[in-house]
Amino acid sequence: MDLAYVCEWEKRPKSNHCPSIPLVCAWSCRNLIAFTTDLKNEEEKDLTHMIHILDTEHPWDVYSINSGHIEIISCLEWDQSGSRLLSADADGHIKCWSMTDHLANSWENTVGSMVEGDPIVALSWLHNGVKLALHVEKSGASNFGEKFSRVKFSPSLTLFGGKPMEGWIAVTISGLVTVSLLKPNGQVLTSTESLCRLRCRVALADIAFTGGGNIVVATSDGSSTSPIQFYKVCVSVVNEKCKIDTEILPSLFMRCTTDPARKDKYPAITHLKFLARDMSEQVLLCASNQNSSIVECWSLRKEGLPVNNIFQQISPVVGDKQPMILKWRILSATNDLDRVSAVALPKLPISLTNTDLKVANDTKFFPGLGLALAFHDGSVHIVHRLSLQTMAVFYGSSSQRPVDEQAIKRQRAAGPLVHFKAMQLSWTSLALVGIDNHGKLSMLRISPSMGHVLDMNMSLRHLLFLLEYCMVTGYDWWDILLHVQPSMVQNLVEKLHEEYMRQNAALQQVLSTRIVAMKASLCKLSSSTVARVCDYHAKLFLIAISCTLKSLLRPHFLNTPDKSPGDRLTEICSKITDIDIDKVMINLKTEEFVLEMTTLQSLQQLIQWVGDFVLYLLASLPNQGSPVRPGHSFLRDGASLGMLRELMVVIRIWGLLKPSCLPVYTATSDTQDSMSLLFRLLTKLWLCCRDEAHPSEPDDTLIDECCLLPSQLLIPNIDWLPINDGIISKLQNKQLIRLQFGKAPGLIGHTVSSQFDVFIRTPGQPKIDHLRRLHLGAYPTEECKSCTRCGCVTMLKSPNKTTAVKQWEQRWIKNCLCGGLWRRMPLSYS
């Protein structure tokens, strides 16, 4: 493990962010991190309980919320989509936070619930029934269905038709369980019930879910001499009211309390965690004293109940009818450790074929198998989640232990050491975030090899497997990019494409845009592939334009055959290879292309981009030997060239209805038909590479004609990419970066390749709305938002009123075309 970056607060004379006690943090599947601090005002001598939310690519751009919680915040929980956050406090108040205008740096409290005056000790969203198992031992399989399988898992509660009902469950310090359900109309149904008839104090609790739709709650009163209690909770809706039923499950005592040598050594239980939210059969326990801790892992198993011989004679046990009971059995325990300050559990739902502690040699160092323990001496250990054996160690600046005992005493007398008070593992377990007792945020890399020597192929296989997992689930893959070195990029992109092409056609269509976005983010990390980032973004934009424009086509008659006008357009354009655009048009039913004049005019910016892009590609054909030039990969991409050819035909037809919607070219001759010329050259190029198995080289005649294009038409400048202001490209040299909340560190990623700078708009140049293709000026006056992943910029509010453009804009209301989240930009961004 090593530090990637640290981010800390600016010290102010009158108000400071100090770590809250307890300090909590949460990491979403979209790589958003939420954590708490207390804002201390020295003049008014009061504390404001703050929630801070940031995305890992721009950690300095933190959004700080005055939570409105009166008491200390005790829990933070992201939902399964990573777009909503729950917060709970020591006064029994629970608040649900959601994005304002789908912006990652703008949040608002929408709904909530409360158990007045009863502190919340555990909180979780209800399970939505979606569970995907990772089969690490099958990471070399070709089919995604073998690597990642859908596990039969019932939601905690369902609506009519089996749709999962949203809501949350919480446990209070007095032994109450409260459930709040979000109805489709926005109302909140809340019900509260005691976990058992005899209520007792609950100091620690955790929540997990079973495959049958039930909920399991584990509780402890904080004393190691008391049992860890487990309860089954069933939630239902009866007569529009929420009903809660509870049942006591088998309990356990920690092994250290039954050991005579350690009976009174660890008086307090400090951590109680299920190993996973959907794994209620395994639990992690930690007991501590002032200086040391011990950790135990327990598993719930079904065991046969032995039957006395007397009863066997009366009613003999036949076959599988032997009575079974549930019993907790200890899996493993550590020796005496330094005092544990925080625990972070893996989120990867790994399915091991061997349920015991023996796993295959090639998977035992897989990152998702480890959990993190932070200690008061500042160190962090990654231990196996079942055997608790140490897999990797990180020593903080204060955790380098002195050799002699006198130095140890001096160190302890100097004051408390800096250590993590809260930790969270990323969703692929390749990164760890920790908040220390000074409120500083630290981002740690966790090596895929877990510190052990693995060959390059094995490391690449681990990274590829996790990239495929993110591609299938839709999770963000920023934490995987932390480990990608420039020398790995080409290999990863090729292998990712190979694995994608092995899938069936239906799955390929579902993942088609996601894999392009993934390739783009990988290629940013190497100077030899960075020019291809432009091609991948252009491909995403081209696919989106093609889908939108084809969706506007309507059949002339209702009783039409099964194929839509867009499908027929694709079929006809692929069959008819004529280089004359008008001859291709004759074979189409032009009445299906009739649209309102205002609609056609409103699409002009998108149509202009298609025309400019075709002209740019054809003009760059003579320079095809230069792979660093953007557009290079399109010259061999038969599918994309075919898509451009179809759009040229559609634009030609629309131009007959509304000439002003046609792309505008600056030609040297007034009589030249630019659309026909470009279509003819584009078709010739498409014919060379439409058969991907046997592509042919463009003939000299085509190259000569393309060489003449700059003398016939003005070649446009293509606005390829915005400035890359993310941090990931700066982390390639593995040097620690120190950041400060609220202060952007400058143009971090703008030093990747000097030969690539000409394709990126630099500060002070006119800006462009990348999705609407509108020019915003050098210093835009309209509020804009940018993508957290690719940096794409667009206006926050729509200036358009036509239905067709609104349909286009609606595609990007939640996410960028690469799938990244939006964040609000200041008006003076430049």
Phi, psi and omega in degrees: 000148175209158181283131175270307176205159173233148181224128183227167184275148174287135180279125181243152184289329188251337180217137182223148172274117177245149182296136179283159179232112357285154178263132182231151175214162181212147183236123183268166179289349175264013181060042168256137180245131175243138177209167186246151166214169172251127177272113185262119178257113185288332181286311182272350178054046176228166180245136173249124183277112187255148169242130180245135180233131179217157171260145190294339179281336179228067186295336180286336182274068185273139176255115184259129183247128166285101192297334184081359176288131180284319180259176183297142179281126186253340184215143170227135182215125173276151173279176186293337179271349180074019183245354178226149186229135174258140172230141179226152184232181183278010175247007177087009180268135177238131181235142177253123182252136177226162183291139172273121182057030178059038180252131184289345178242036175208116187228153178215151177275123184258304181225175178185182177207174180202153168237095195307122173074008182246105185303140178272129180249343178211145186210141177201149169287150173293149184285139181267004176085002179263119177218126180243125181264137176262127178256093186298324182291346179252024183296341178270359180292155183274332185267129177300329180297336177276325181284320184232115182244142177284124181267136178291112186215123183274141175296159178297327180203141182238150172272183177298132181091002177089003178290132181295140179268136182273152179165188181217161178231142181220154177240135183257168184291339181267006177092021176263148171244129181238135181237132176239130182247134179265111179282156180302333181275004177097350179286158180242122174263124182235138177220147181230138181214153176282142179296326176209170183297320180264099182286141179219167182293137177243108178272324180228145177204157173212161187232136176220170186232149178254160180295341179274003178095003179271169181239137178244130179243128175253135182226155175213145177274004177097347180261134180287346178276351178262154182285154169276119184263145178233140182226143172262130182242127177245129182248136178212164177244118180235121179054048178063020177234146180278131181240137181238127174242136181237153181213137181280135177251169179303141180253179180211156170250142178297145182297326183297335180282340179265352178276119183303328182286338184238014189304316183249010185285325183241089187285337188240140170269120187255339180219135179221113185217135164289147182294337176201156180299326181254029179226080185280359183267353182228134185224146179248131182234144178225123175248144188219160164238199184293333187238343186215170182216164171222141184241137179230145177242127184239153180226140178266124184229156172271129180230148178288139180269117180296138183249130179301147183301327181298315181287332178293326178291324180287314181223088184297143178280124182245127173059234185268014184274010177297133179302138181242145175230156174268132183217138177278131177234138180284132178271316183196162178210149180271167167281184179297129181242167167296164186294128180281130180256336181201154179230137176232129184254148180289150180254353180289124180279070185284133177251116179260134178292326175265110183283347177278194186276356181268114177240163183298149184299327184279356180239356187289343177257016179293133189300326183291353180273354185252149171242160186252136174239126176257142184242161182292345177276002178096355181272161177229130178244134169263120181240153178297137189290344178251311183277343182062021175280141183292130180251329180202154182224140173236129177253120177286177183298333183260001187257007175285104190289131175296159184279315186264158184291328179298320178294325178298316180296319179297321181295318180291325180289338182289343180128174182294141180282156176286125181210161181284129175266339178211143181218154173213136172273148175290174186284350172248003179062023177261359178214155181222129175251137179226142175248122185269180184285003171253003179084008181276139179262130179238133177251121182248139169276142172241116186298140176300334180271359180055038177081355179266156183281111174239148179290165184300323181297321180292319178296316178297323180295319177297313181296318179297318180299318180286326174297319177297321178299315178294325179295321181286319185275337185087006178289155178285146187245025181302318184293336175288323181297338178302333187255000182272117176270156181307326181289343181272340193302307183302315181296317180296316180298316180295315181292324177297319178293320178299314180295321179296318182290343178281347183279163180290163187298322182295316180291324177300320180294321179296320185264008189300316181280328182294321181288327177295317178296323180293318178298321180297316181292329177290316184293341176295341189271358180226136180292335181281343181241001188295333179293334180287344176301320178300316181296319181293321177292321177296324179293318176300317181293320180295316179299317181295317179296317181299314179297318183292312182294321178293328181291342178283342181286136181234140177296145182289326179240150182289323181275061181267162176295179187298326185284139178281165177303324178294320178293320179293323177300313179298317182295314183292318181293330179282331180279316184271111184260019182294142181274355178268119184296327181290327178290329176289323181296327183300329184278358181256151175277098187295340180293339178284349184258006183283123177230166177294148183297321180294325178294314180298319181292325182290341180269006189299323181296320179290321178295321179297321179297318179299313180297316179295321183293319177298314180298317180298314181299314182293323180290335180270357181302318178299339180260025187295345180286354183257100183289346180279355181273125179303142182097353184301316184289336179293332184290350177238009183259095183297323181295316181290321177295323176296323178295318177296322179296318177298316181295325177298321178294314179300316181296322178299317179295315179295330178295332176291328180278320184219089184304332183288349179273351181292152175296144183264125177242145174263104186253155178278342181236133180288337185268358185283133175269095187294321181298316180296319180298313182293322179295321181296313180292321180296320179295319178299317178294320179297322180295332180289331188232013181290332174269097186296334180287328182226069179287153178239158180281143176299138181286168183295328180297315179297316180296321178296317179296322178291329177295332181278346184303315180300337178272349180257324183226149176282118182284124184284156170274122180272127177278102190277299189221150170282177177293134178275104183254013178281172186260346191297321182289339179280345184269004185294326182278002175060033173259140182297133177250130178256127184235168177228133179300134177087356181236113178291136184278006180103196184279084188294309188269018186268019181238020185293312184206120181294330180287347182264349185299334184290345181262003182241135178287128181267164180303142179092341177282158178301137180268162180223144172281109189291338181265323180267351182057041178252142178276132186255351183091171182292325180229089187300142177262347179270144175295137182234163174232151180231157181280135179290342185260307185253348179085006179302136185245137175211159180290145182288319180251142184281132175270358186258154180236349182285150185296319184296318181288324176297323176298319177296315182290330180295335178296333187246020184290325182262320185224158174288170179294341176271357180094356181285162178279157177267150170224143181291140178250148176293156182299330184267025182295130177194000000 
